[in-house]
Protein backbone atom coordinates (compact mmCIF):
# COMPACT_ATOMS: atom_id res chain seq x y z
CA UNK A 1 0.00 0.00 0.00
CA UNK A 2 1.11 3.56 -0.63
CA UNK A 3 2.42 5.61 2.26
CA UNK A 4 -0.61 7.13 3.97
CA UNK A 5 -1.36 10.75 3.21
CA UNK A 6 -3.81 12.81 5.26
CA UNK A 7 -6.88 11.49 7.07
CA UNK A 8 -10.23 12.37 5.53
CA UNK A 9 -13.62 12.48 7.25
CA UNK A 10 -16.60 12.12 4.89
CA UNK A 11 -20.17 12.52 6.06
CA UNK A 12 -22.82 10.87 3.88
CA UNK A 13 -20.11 8.60 2.53
CA UNK A 14 -22.41 5.82 1.29
CA UNK A 15 -24.26 7.98 -1.24
CA UNK A 16 -23.97 8.51 -4.98
CA UNK A 17 -20.81 10.64 -4.81
CA UNK A 18 -19.28 9.06 -1.72
CA UNK A 19 -19.47 5.49 -3.00
CA UNK A 20 -17.51 6.57 -6.08
CA UNK A 21 -15.11 8.97 -4.36
CA UNK A 22 -13.97 6.75 -1.50
CA UNK A 23 -12.18 4.04 -3.54
CA UNK A 24 -10.32 6.75 -5.46
CA UNK A 25 -9.17 8.36 -2.22
CA UNK A 26 -8.09 5.01 -0.80
CA UNK A 27 -6.10 4.26 -3.95
CA UNK A 28 -4.48 7.69 -3.69
CA UNK A 29 -3.22 6.72 -0.23
CA UNK A 30 -5.59 8.69 2.00
CA UNK A 31 -7.06 7.23 5.18
CA UNK A 32 -10.84 7.62 4.97
CA UNK A 33 -13.48 7.51 7.69
CA UNK A 34 -17.02 7.52 6.32
CA UNK A 35 -20.09 8.39 8.37
CA UNK A 36 -23.58 7.55 7.11
CA UNK A 37 -26.95 6.72 8.65
CA UNK A 38 -27.74 4.38 5.71
CA UNK A 39 -31.22 5.83 5.26
CA UNK A 40 -31.64 3.90 2.01
CA UNK A 41 -30.32 0.64 3.50
CA UNK A 42 -27.48 0.79 1.01
CA UNK A 43 -24.48 -1.55 1.31
CA UNK A 44 -22.31 0.38 -1.12
CA UNK A 45 -19.07 0.44 0.88
CA UNK A 46 -18.68 -3.25 1.72
CA UNK A 47 -16.06 -3.75 -0.98
CA UNK A 48 -13.66 -1.46 0.91
CA UNK A 49 -13.98 -2.94 4.41
CA UNK A 50 -10.86 -5.05 3.86
CA UNK A 51 -8.80 -1.90 3.32
CA UNK A 52 -6.68 -0.93 6.31
CA UNK A 53 -7.00 2.75 5.48
CA UNK A 54 -10.83 2.68 5.53
CA UNK A 55 -13.25 2.87 8.45
CA UNK A 56 -17.02 3.17 8.56
CA UNK A 57 -19.20 4.67 11.29
CA UNK A 58 -22.94 4.19 11.20
CA UNK A 59 -24.16 7.50 12.56
CA UNK A 60 -25.80 10.84 11.89
CA UNK A 61 -23.99 13.91 10.57
CA UNK A 62 -26.05 15.98 13.04
CA UNK A 63 -24.72 14.11 16.11
CA UNK A 64 -22.40 16.72 17.60
CA UNK A 65 -20.74 14.35 20.05
CA UNK A 66 -19.87 11.91 17.29
CA UNK A 67 -18.71 14.53 14.79
CA UNK A 68 -16.66 16.42 17.37
CA UNK A 69 -14.81 13.23 18.28
CA UNK A 70 -14.19 12.22 14.66
CA UNK A 71 -12.89 15.68 13.74
CA UNK A 72 -10.03 15.23 16.20
CA UNK A 73 -8.36 12.80 13.78
CA UNK A 74 -9.21 14.49 10.48
CA UNK A 75 -6.99 16.60 8.24
CA UNK A 76 -9.63 17.01 5.53
CA UNK A 77 -13.42 17.17 5.76
CA UNK A 78 -15.81 16.40 2.89
CA UNK A 79 -19.46 16.94 3.90
CA UNK A 80 -21.58 14.88 1.50
CA UNK A 81 -24.52 14.27 3.86
CA UNK A 82 -27.52 15.81 2.16
CA UNK A 83 -31.19 15.37 1.35
CA UNK A 84 -30.43 15.61 -2.35
CA UNK A 85 -32.98 16.90 -4.81
CA UNK A 86 -35.86 19.36 -4.78
CA UNK A 87 -38.69 16.80 -4.25
CA UNK A 88 -37.07 15.25 -1.18
CA UNK A 89 -36.43 18.66 0.41
CA UNK A 90 -39.96 19.85 -0.26
CA UNK A 91 -41.37 16.74 1.39
CA UNK A 92 -39.48 17.33 4.65
CA UNK A 93 -38.17 20.92 4.88
CA UNK A 94 -37.14 20.62 8.54
CA UNK A 95 -34.99 17.54 7.92
CA UNK A 96 -33.53 19.16 4.80
CA UNK A 97 -32.40 22.24 6.71
CA UNK A 98 -31.04 20.24 9.63
CA UNK A 99 -28.94 17.98 7.37
CA UNK A 100 -27.87 20.57 4.81
CA UNK A 101 -27.29 23.63 7.00
CA UNK A 102 -27.30 22.69 10.69
CA UNK A 103 -24.88 19.79 10.12
CA UNK A 104 -22.56 22.14 8.22
CA UNK A 105 -22.70 24.65 11.07
CA UNK A 106 -21.80 21.84 13.46
CA UNK A 107 -18.74 20.94 11.38
CA UNK A 108 -17.63 24.57 11.12
CA UNK A 109 -18.10 25.12 14.85
CA UNK A 110 -15.84 22.20 15.75
CA UNK A 111 -13.38 22.35 12.85
CA UNK A 112 -9.95 23.90 13.26
CA UNK A 113 -8.66 26.47 10.80
CA UNK A 114 -6.00 24.12 9.43
CA UNK A 115 -8.51 21.43 8.45
CA UNK A 116 -9.32 21.53 4.72
CA UNK A 117 -12.93 21.35 3.56
CA UNK A 118 -14.24 20.42 0.10
CA UNK A 119 -17.92 21.04 -0.47
CA UNK A 120 -20.13 19.75 -3.30
CA UNK A 121 -22.62 22.51 -4.02
CA UNK A 122 -24.95 22.50 -7.03
CA UNK A 123 -25.07 24.95 -9.91
CA UNK A 124 -28.87 24.87 -9.60
CA UNK A 125 -28.32 27.94 -7.42
CA UNK A 126 -28.22 29.95 -10.65
CA UNK A 127 -31.96 29.31 -11.00
CA UNK A 128 -33.12 30.92 -14.21
CA UNK A 129 -30.30 32.55 -16.12
CA UNK A 130 -30.31 35.17 -18.85
CA UNK A 131 -30.88 33.72 -22.31
CA UNK A 132 -27.61 33.17 -24.17
CA UNK A 133 -25.51 34.35 -21.22
CA UNK A 134 -23.22 31.92 -19.41
CA UNK A 135 -23.36 31.71 -15.62
CA UNK A 136 -19.93 32.18 -14.09
CA UNK A 137 -18.92 31.98 -10.46
CA UNK A 138 -19.60 35.74 -10.28
CA UNK A 139 -23.19 35.43 -11.53
CA UNK A 140 -25.98 36.13 -9.03
CA UNK A 141 -27.39 33.10 -7.22
CA UNK A 142 -31.17 32.90 -7.57
CA UNK A 143 -32.20 29.37 -6.59
CA UNK A 144 -35.79 28.41 -7.40
CA UNK A 145 -36.12 25.50 -4.94
CA UNK A 146 -35.62 24.91 -1.23
CA UNK A 147 -32.85 22.46 -2.13
CA UNK A 148 -31.00 25.15 -4.08
CA UNK A 149 -31.48 27.77 -1.35
CA UNK A 150 -30.14 25.50 1.39
CA UNK A 151 -27.10 24.52 -0.66
CA UNK A 152 -26.33 28.19 -1.35
CA UNK A 153 -26.66 29.03 2.35
CA UNK A 154 -24.31 26.20 3.30
CA UNK A 155 -21.77 27.27 0.68
CA UNK A 156 -21.79 30.85 1.99
CA UNK A 157 -21.04 29.69 5.51
CA UNK A 158 -18.26 27.39 4.36
CA UNK A 159 -16.62 30.12 2.27
CA UNK A 160 -16.78 32.50 5.23
CA UNK A 161 -14.89 29.94 7.32
CA UNK A 162 -11.89 29.79 4.94
CA UNK A 163 -9.48 26.99 3.92
CA UNK A 164 -12.11 25.49 1.64
CA UNK A 165 -13.12 24.78 -1.95
CA UNK A 166 -16.71 24.66 -3.16
CA UNK A 167 -17.71 22.96 -6.39
CA UNK A 168 -20.93 24.06 -8.08
CA UNK A 169 -21.71 20.77 -9.73
CA UNK A 170 -23.58 20.42 -12.97
CA UNK A 171 -26.30 17.75 -13.11
CA UNK A 172 -24.37 14.56 -12.47
CA UNK A 173 -24.81 11.38 -14.51
CA UNK A 174 -23.27 7.93 -14.74
CA UNK A 175 -23.12 4.67 -12.82
CA UNK A 176 -22.20 4.42 -9.13
CA UNK A 177 -22.28 1.80 -6.40
CA UNK A 178 -25.18 3.72 -4.89
CA UNK A 179 -27.03 4.25 -8.15
CA UNK A 180 -29.50 7.10 -8.67
CA UNK A 181 -32.03 6.96 -11.49
CA UNK A 182 -33.78 10.22 -10.56
CA UNK A 183 -30.97 12.39 -12.00
CA UNK A 184 -31.96 13.78 -15.39
CA UNK A 185 -29.59 11.93 -17.77
CA UNK A 186 -29.83 8.72 -15.74
CA UNK A 187 -33.63 9.05 -15.71
CA UNK A 188 -34.07 9.74 -19.42
CA UNK A 189 -31.77 6.88 -20.45
CA UNK A 190 -33.64 4.57 -18.07
CA UNK A 191 -36.95 5.58 -19.65
CA UNK A 192 -35.49 5.12 -23.12
CA UNK A 193 -34.30 1.61 -22.26
CA UNK A 194 -37.38 0.45 -20.33
CA UNK A 195 -40.37 2.49 -21.54
CA UNK A 196 -39.09 3.73 -24.90
CA UNK A 197 -40.75 7.12 -24.38
CA UNK A 198 -40.82 10.23 -22.20
CA UNK A 199 -43.03 13.32 -21.99
CA UNK A 200 -41.09 16.58 -21.71
CA UNK A 201 -42.14 19.60 -19.71
CA UNK A 202 -40.21 22.83 -20.37
CA UNK A 203 -38.41 21.01 -23.17
CA UNK A 204 -36.17 23.95 -24.05
CA UNK A 205 -34.95 24.53 -20.47
CA UNK A 206 -31.20 24.07 -20.40
CA UNK A 207 -28.70 22.88 -17.85
CA UNK A 208 -25.14 21.59 -17.71
CA UNK A 209 -23.96 17.99 -17.09
CA UNK A 210 -20.96 16.14 -15.60
CA UNK A 211 -20.04 12.46 -15.16
CA UNK A 212 -19.80 11.17 -11.58
CA UNK A 213 -16.21 10.03 -12.15
CA UNK A 214 -15.25 13.49 -13.34
CA UNK A 215 -16.74 14.90 -10.14
CA UNK A 216 -14.43 12.60 -8.21
CA UNK A 217 -11.56 13.64 -10.48
CA UNK A 218 -12.29 17.24 -9.50
CA UNK A 219 -12.02 16.47 -5.80
CA UNK A 220 -8.65 14.78 -6.31
CA UNK A 221 -7.52 17.68 -8.51
CA UNK A 222 -8.34 20.19 -5.78
CA UNK A 223 -6.46 18.22 -3.13
CA UNK A 224 -3.43 18.08 -5.43
CA UNK A 225 -3.61 21.83 -6.16
CA UNK A 226 -4.86 23.15 -2.86
CA UNK A 227 -2.64 26.20 -2.50
CA UNK A 228 -3.75 27.64 -5.84
CA UNK A 229 -7.42 26.62 -5.63
CA UNK A 230 -8.40 27.16 -2.00
CA UNK A 231 -10.99 29.71 -0.88
CA UNK A 232 -12.77 29.70 -4.22
CA UNK A 233 -15.88 28.36 -5.88
CA UNK A 234 -15.70 26.47 -9.17
CA UNK A 235 -18.38 25.49 -11.63
CA UNK A 236 -17.75 21.88 -12.61
CA UNK A 237 -19.37 20.57 -15.77
CA UNK A 238 -18.84 19.65 -19.40
CA UNK A 239 -18.34 22.77 -21.46
CA UNK A 240 -19.83 21.10 -24.54
CA UNK A 241 -22.91 19.89 -22.65
CA UNK A 242 -25.13 22.90 -22.00
CA UNK A 243 -28.19 21.19 -23.41
CA UNK A 244 -31.95 21.47 -23.27
CA UNK A 245 -34.08 18.47 -22.33
CA UNK A 246 -35.06 18.11 -25.97
CA UNK A 247 -31.43 18.13 -27.09
CA UNK A 248 -30.60 15.54 -24.44
CA UNK A 249 -33.36 13.26 -25.73
CA UNK A 250 -32.07 13.66 -29.29
CA UNK A 251 -28.63 12.54 -28.12
CA UNK A 252 -30.10 9.49 -26.40
CA UNK A 253 -32.04 8.64 -29.55
CA UNK A 254 -28.74 8.40 -31.43
CA UNK A 255 -28.11 5.24 -29.39
CA UNK A 256 -31.71 4.03 -28.98
CA UNK A 257 -33.42 4.89 -32.29
CA UNK A 258 -36.81 3.60 -31.11
CA UNK A 259 -36.85 6.10 -28.22
CA UNK A 260 -39.80 8.46 -28.62
CA UNK A 261 -40.30 11.74 -26.81
CA UNK A 262 -43.07 14.29 -27.01
CA UNK A 263 -43.44 17.81 -25.66
CA UNK A 264 -46.34 18.47 -23.31
CA UNK A 265 -48.53 21.41 -24.33
CA UNK A 266 -50.04 21.79 -20.86
CA UNK A 267 -48.60 21.39 -17.39
CA UNK A 268 -45.18 22.40 -16.12
CA UNK A 269 -42.09 20.95 -14.54
CA UNK A 270 -41.81 21.83 -10.82
CA UNK A 271 -38.05 22.14 -11.38
CA UNK A 272 -37.88 25.38 -13.39
CA UNK A 273 -34.11 25.69 -13.64
CA UNK A 274 -32.93 27.06 -16.96
CA UNK A 275 -29.36 28.26 -17.49
CA UNK A 276 -26.08 27.64 -19.28
CA UNK A 277 -22.80 27.50 -17.41
CA UNK A 278 -19.18 28.43 -18.00
CA UNK A 279 -16.60 26.01 -16.58
CA UNK A 280 -13.65 28.10 -17.69
CA UNK A 281 -12.45 28.88 -14.17
CA UNK A 282 -11.78 25.29 -13.13
CA UNK A 283 -10.44 24.42 -16.58
CA UNK A 284 -7.87 27.20 -16.16
CA UNK A 285 -6.45 25.27 -13.16
CA UNK A 286 -5.67 22.28 -15.39
CA UNK A 287 -8.81 20.26 -14.71
CA UNK A 288 -10.18 18.44 -17.75
CA UNK A 289 -13.13 16.00 -17.69
CA UNK A 290 -12.57 12.51 -19.09
CA UNK A 291 -16.12 11.37 -19.87
CA UNK A 292 -18.43 12.87 -22.47
CA UNK A 293 -22.21 12.83 -22.36
CA UNK A 294 -22.13 10.19 -25.11
CA UNK A 295 -19.82 8.07 -22.95
CA UNK A 296 -22.29 8.28 -20.12
CA UNK A 297 -25.29 7.37 -22.26
CA UNK A 298 -23.53 4.27 -23.59
CA UNK A 299 -22.49 3.31 -20.06
CA UNK A 300 -26.01 3.73 -18.69
CA UNK A 301 -27.56 1.61 -21.44
CA UNK A 302 -25.33 -1.26 -20.30
CA UNK A 303 -26.10 -0.55 -16.64
CA UNK A 304 -29.85 -0.82 -17.21
CA UNK A 305 -29.42 -4.19 -18.85
CA UNK A 306 -28.10 -5.29 -15.44
CA UNK A 307 -30.49 -3.38 -13.16
CA UNK A 308 -33.81 -5.09 -13.70
CA UNK A 309 -35.37 -3.54 -10.60
CA UNK A 310 -38.07 -0.97 -10.01
CA UNK A 311 -37.11 2.64 -10.60
CA UNK A 312 -37.89 3.65 -7.00
CA UNK A 313 -35.21 1.25 -5.76
CA UNK A 314 -32.61 3.69 -7.08
CA UNK A 315 -34.02 7.15 -6.40
CA UNK A 316 -33.88 9.86 -3.74
CA UNK A 317 -37.29 11.19 -4.71
CA UNK A 318 -40.42 10.32 -2.73
CORBELZI-V834615 format. One record per residue. N is the residue number from 1. BURIAL is + if it has 9 or more other ideal C-beta (glycine too) atoms within 8 Angstrom, else -. Layout:
n/burial
N/BURIAL
N/BURIAL
//
This chain:
n/burial
1/-
2/-
3/-
4/+
5/-
6/-
7/+
8/+
9/+
10/+
11/+
12/+
13/+
14/+
15/+
16/+
17/+
18/+
19/+
20/+
21/+
22/+
23/+
24/+
25/+
26/+
27/-
28/+
29/+
30/+
31/+
32/+
33/+
34/+
35/+
36/+
37/-
38/-
39/-
40/-
41/-
42/+
43/-
44/+
45/+
46/-
47/-
48/+
49/-
50/-
51/-
52/-
53/+
54/+
55/-
56/+
57/+
58/-
59/+
60/-
61/+
62/+
63/-
64/-
65/-
66/+
67/+
68/+
69/-
70/+
71/+
72/-
73/-
74/+
75/-
76/+
77/+
78/+
79/+
80/+
81/+
82/+
83/+
84/-
85/+
86/+
87/+
88/+
89/+
90/+
91/-
92/-
93/-
94/-
95/-
96/+
97/+
98/+
99/+
100/+
101/+
102/+
103/+
104/+
105/+
106/+
107/+
108/+
109/-
110/+
111/+
112/-
113/-
114/-
115/+
116/+
117/+
118/+
119/+
120/+
121/+
122/+
123/+
124/+
125/+
126/+
127/+
128/+
129/+
130/-
131/-
132/-
133/-
134/-
135/+
136/+
137/+
138/-
139/-
140/-
141/-
142/-
143/+
144/+
145/+
146/+
147/+
148/+
149/+
150/+
151/+
152/+
153/+
154/+
155/+
156/-
157/+
158/+
159/+
160/-
161/+
162/-
163/+
164/+
165/+
166/+
167/+
168/+
169/+
170/+
171/+
172/+
173/+
174/+
175/-
176/+
177/-
178/+
179/+
180/+
181/+
182/+
183/+
184/+
185/+
186/+
187/+
188/+
189/+
190/+
191/+
192/+
193/+
194/-
195/-
196/+
197/+
198/+
199/-
200/+
201/-
202/+
203/+
204/-
205/+
206/+
207/+
208/+
209/+
210/+
211/+
212/+
213/+
214/+
215/+
216/+
217/+
218/+
219/+
220/+
221/+
222/+
223/+
224/-
225/+
226/+
227/-
228/-
229/+
230/+
231/-
232/+
233/+
234/+
235/+
236/+
237/+
238/+
239/+
240/-
241/+
242/+
243/+
244/+
245/+
246/+
247/-
248/+
249/+
250/-
251/+
252/+
253/+
254/-
255/+
256/+
257/-
258/-
259/+
260/-
261/+
262/-
263/-
264/-
265/-
266/-
267/-
268/-
269/-
270/-
271/-
272/+
273/+
274/+
275/+
276/+
277/+
278/+
279/+
280/-
281/+
282/+
283/+
284/-
285/+
286/-
287/+
288/-
289/+
290/-
291/+
292/+
293/+
294/+
295/+
296/+
297/+
298/+
299/+
300/+
301/+
302/-
303/+
304/+
305/-
306/-
307/-
308/-
309/-
310/-
311/-
312/-
313/-
314/+
315/+
316/+
317/-
318/-
//
